[in-house]
Amino acid sequence: MSTMMRSMLYRHALPMRPSLYRTMHTSLRVGKDSAHQTVPARPAPGERRDLVAEQVNRISEPTAASVVSDAPNSLHQRYVRIFQPAKPATQSGRAGTRDWRVEFEVLQGSGRWESPLMGWASTADHQQSLSMRFDSLDAAVHFCEKQGWNYLVQQPHKARIPPKSYAANFKYSPGKLRIHHTK
């Protein structure tokens, strides 16, 4: 019986861990901040709240997550690049080019060095190797705005393929003759 009682006490005490309490405590600042108004205004007496409209507004307008994310302030001063990766030259498939990626820009003088033992390139910038995938450009932009990051959108280059026809192989053009060897 005491084991069951102890597990029940732990289960009910779990939401009051200091880390969770701190997160809930700091999130109260968002409601009090005038720049990020996430708490809707109280309706006048006799009026009813439109909960659906409130949820749509919360989804469409990103709320700053920097208040509760515990990210360092230096992270919010960096730029991220949103781009669609190009098709690799070594493969013919285009499977990895449909999604959008978010990567941090490389800082000048970010402490890059080459390992004397193996010759590998190393860096002191832990954000440089971070890459995130998104299904659409809108989702990537929404995420960056919600995190409070400065971003640059790099639009993909469209491949320009000239029109070709089979008849062009036999078309006469003055100048050097094309010789085809069959053996």
C-alpha positions in Angstrom: 0.0 0.0 0.0 2.8 2.4 0.8 4.4 1.8 -2.6 1.1 2.7 -4.4 0.7 5.8 -2.2 4.3 6.9 -2.9 3.8 6.5 -6.7 0.6 8.4 -6.6 2.3 11.2 -4.7 5.2 11.3 -7.2 2.7 11.4 -10.1 0.9 14.4 -8.6 4.2 16.1 -7.6 5.6 15.8 -11.1 4.0 19.0 -12.5 5.6 21.0 -9.7 9.2 20.3 -10.6 11.3 23.5 -10.4 12.1 23.4 -14.1 8.4 23.2 -15.1 7.5 25.8 -12.5 10.1 28.2 -13.9 8.8 27.7 -17.4 5.2 28.4 -16.3 6.4 31.4 -14.2 8.4 33.0 -17.0 5.5 32.5 -19.5 3.4 34.8 -17.4 5.5 37.6 -18.6 4.2 37.1 -22.1 0.7 38.0 -21.0 1.8 41.1 -19.3 4.0 42.3 -22.1 2.3 45.0 -24.3 4.4 44.1 -27.4 3.3 40.5 -27.4 -0.4 40.5 -26.5 -1.3 36.8 -26.2 -4.0 37.2 -23.5 -7.2 38.3 -25.2 -9.0 41.3 -23.8 -12.0 40.6 -21.5 -15.3 40.9 -23.3 -17.8 43.5 -22.1 -20.6 42.3 -19.8 -23.2 40.5 -21.8 -20.9 39.7 -24.8 -19.6 36.3 -25.6 -16.1 35.4 -26.6 -15.4 34.1 -30.0 -13.0 31.3 -29.2 -12.6 30.1 -32.8 -11.5 33.6 -33.9 -9.1 33.8 -30.9 -7.4 30.5 -31.9 -7.1 31.6 -35.5 -5.4 34.9 -34.4 -3.0 33.0 -32.2 -2.1 30.6 -35.0 -1.6 33.3 -37.7 0.4 35.8 -35.6 3.5 34.2 -34.2 4.2 34.7 -30.5 7.8 35.2 -29.5 9.1 32.0 -28.1 12.3 33.7 -26.8 10.7 34.5 -23.5 10.5 30.8 -22.4 13.1 29.2 -24.7 16.2 30.0 -22.5 18.2 30.6 -25.7 21.2 33.0 -25.3 20.7 36.6 -26.6 23.6 36.1 -29.1 21.4 33.6 -30.9 18.8 36.3 -31.7 21.4 38.6 -33.3 22.4 36.1 -36.0 20.9 35.6 -39.4 19.5 32.4 -40.7 19.2 31.5 -44.3 16.0 29.8 -45.7 16.7 28.0 -48.9 15.6 25.1 -51.1 18.6 22.8 -51.7 19.8 22.1 -55.2 19.9 18.7 -56.9 23.2 17.0 -56.2 25.4 16.6 -59.3 26.3 13.0 -58.4 22.7 11.8 -58.4 19.8 12.1 -60.8 17.0 12.1 -58.2 15.3 15.2 -56.9 13.9 13.7 -53.7 15.9 16.0 -51.3 15.1 19.2 -53.1 11.4 19.5 -52.3 11.8 20.7 -48.7 13.0 24.0 -47.4 16.0 24.2 -45.0 16.9 26.7 -42.4 20.6 27.1 -41.6 22.6 29.7 -39.5 25.0 31.9 -41.4 28.7 31.3 -40.8 30.2 34.0 -38.5 33.4 35.8 -39.5 36.2 34.8 -37.1 34.1 32.1 -35.5 37.2 30.2 -34.3 37.8 27.7 -37.1 40.8 25.5 -37.1 42.2 22.3 -38.5 42.8 19.4 -36.3 46.5 18.6 -36.3 45.9 14.8 -35.8 43.3 14.0 -38.4 43.2 17.2 -40.5 39.4 17.7 -39.9 38.0 21.2 -39.9 36.7 22.2 -36.5 34.8 25.3 -35.3 33.8 26.8 -32.0 30.4 27.8 -33.4 27.9 25.2 -32.4 25.1 26.6 -34.4 26.9 26.4 -37.7 26.1 22.8 -38.3 22.5 23.0 -37.4 20.1 22.4 -40.3 16.3 22.2 -40.0 13.8 20.9 -42.6 10.4 22.3 -43.4 7.7 21.2 -45.9 7.0 24.7 -47.1 8.5 28.2 -47.2 5.7 29.6 -45.1 6.3 27.1 -42.4 10.0 28.0 -42.3 9.3 31.7 -42.2 6.7 31.2 -39.5 9.1 29.3 -37.3 11.9 31.9 -37.7 9.5 34.7 -36.8 8.2 32.8 -33.8 11.8 32.2 -32.6 12.6 35.9 -33.2 15.4 35.2 -35.6 16.5 37.5 -38.5 16.2 35.6 -41.7 17.0 35.8 -45.4 15.0 33.9 -48.0 17.1 32.6 -50.9 14.8 31.7 -53.8 15.8 28.6 -55.8 17.2 29.1 -59.3 15.0 27.7 -62.0 16.7 25.4 -64.5 16.4 26.7 -68.0 16.2 23.8 -70.4 16.2 24.7 -74.1 13.6 23.0 -76.2 15.0 20.0 -78.2 13.6 17.8 -80.9 14.8 14.6 -82.5 14.8 16.2 -85.9 17.5 18.7 -84.7 20.0 15.8 -84.8 19.7 15.6 -88.6 19.4 19.3 -89.3 21.9 20.8 -91.8 24.0 23.6 -90.4 26.8 25.1 -92.5 30.2 24.6 -91.0 32.0 21.6 -89.6 30.5 18.2 -90.3 29.6 16.0 -87.4 31.1 12.6 -87.9 29.4 9.7 -86.0 31.5 6.5 -85.6 29.5 3.4 -85.1 32.5 1.1 -84.4 
